[in-house]
Amino acid sequence: MRNASIVAIALTAALVALELVGLAMLERSHAYAQPSVPLVPTVCTESTDVPVSQIPYD
Protein backbone atom coordinates (compact mmCIF):
# COMPACT_ATOMS: atom_id res chain seq x y z
CA MET A 1 0.00 0.00 0.00
CA ARG A 2 2.93 2.29 0.64
CA ASN A 3 4.10 1.90 -2.96
CA ALA A 4 0.71 3.04 -4.25
CA SER A 5 0.83 6.26 -2.24
CA ILE A 6 4.39 6.95 -3.44
CA VAL A 7 3.29 6.45 -7.04
CA ALA A 8 0.27 8.71 -6.50
CA ILE A 9 2.46 11.45 -5.03
CA ALA A 10 4.95 11.14 -7.90
CA LEU A 11 2.18 11.33 -10.50
CA THR A 12 0.64 14.35 -8.79
CA ALA A 13 4.01 16.11 -8.69
CA ALA A 14 4.57 15.34 -12.38
CA LEU A 15 1.15 16.70 -13.34
CA VAL A 16 1.72 19.88 -11.33
CA ALA A 17 5.12 20.36 -12.98
CA LEU A 18 3.60 19.87 -16.45
CA GLU A 19 0.86 22.37 -15.67
CA LEU A 20 3.39 24.95 -14.49
CA VAL A 21 5.45 24.46 -17.66
CA GLY A 22 2.31 24.86 -19.77
CA LEU A 23 1.31 28.04 -17.94
CA ALA A 24 4.81 29.47 -18.37
CA MET A 25 4.71 28.74 -22.10
CA LEU A 26 1.26 30.31 -22.38
CA GLU A 27 2.38 33.47 -20.57
CA ARG A 28 5.46 33.66 -22.76
CA SER A 29 3.45 33.37 -25.97
CA HIS A 30 1.03 36.07 -24.80
CA ALA A 31 3.89 38.38 -23.83
CA TYR A 32 5.24 38.43 -27.40
CA ALA A 33 1.88 38.46 -29.17
CA GLN A 34 0.86 41.68 -30.87
CA PRO A 35 -2.55 42.94 -29.72
CA SER A 36 -5.09 42.94 -32.53
CA VAL A 37 -7.08 45.69 -30.81
CA PRO A 38 -5.30 48.97 -30.03
CA LEU A 39 -4.82 49.60 -26.34
CA VAL A 40 -5.81 53.28 -26.64
CA PRO A 41 -9.46 53.69 -25.64
CA THR A 42 -11.65 55.23 -28.31
CA VAL A 43 -14.01 58.00 -27.36
CA CYS A 44 -17.44 58.07 -28.94
CA THR A 45 -18.11 61.65 -30.01
CA GLU A 46 -21.32 61.00 -31.91
CA SER A 47 -24.56 61.43 -30.04
CA THR A 48 -27.53 59.37 -31.09
CA ASP A 49 -30.95 59.96 -29.59
CA VAL A 50 -32.59 56.65 -28.80
CA PRO A 51 -36.27 56.77 -27.83
CA VAL A 52 -36.78 55.30 -24.38
CA SER A 53 -40.23 54.49 -23.13
CA GLN A 54 -40.94 55.86 -19.67
CA ILE A 55 -42.27 53.40 -17.11
CA PRO A 56 -44.60 55.07 -14.59
CA TYR A 57 -43.88 54.18 -10.98
CA ASP A 58 -46.60 54.16 -8.33
Stockholm file with secondary structure:
# STOCKHOLM 1.0

chainA/1-58         MRNASIVAIALTAALVALELVGLAMLERSHAYAQPSVPLVPTVCTESTDVPVSQIPYD
#=GR chainA/1-58 SS CHHHHHHHHHHHHHHHHHHHHHHHHHHHHHHHSCCSSCSSCCCCCCCCCCCCCCCCCC
#=GC SS_cons        CHHHHHHHHHHHHHHHHHHHHHHHHHHHHHHHSCCSSCSSCCCCCCCCCCCCCCCCCC
//
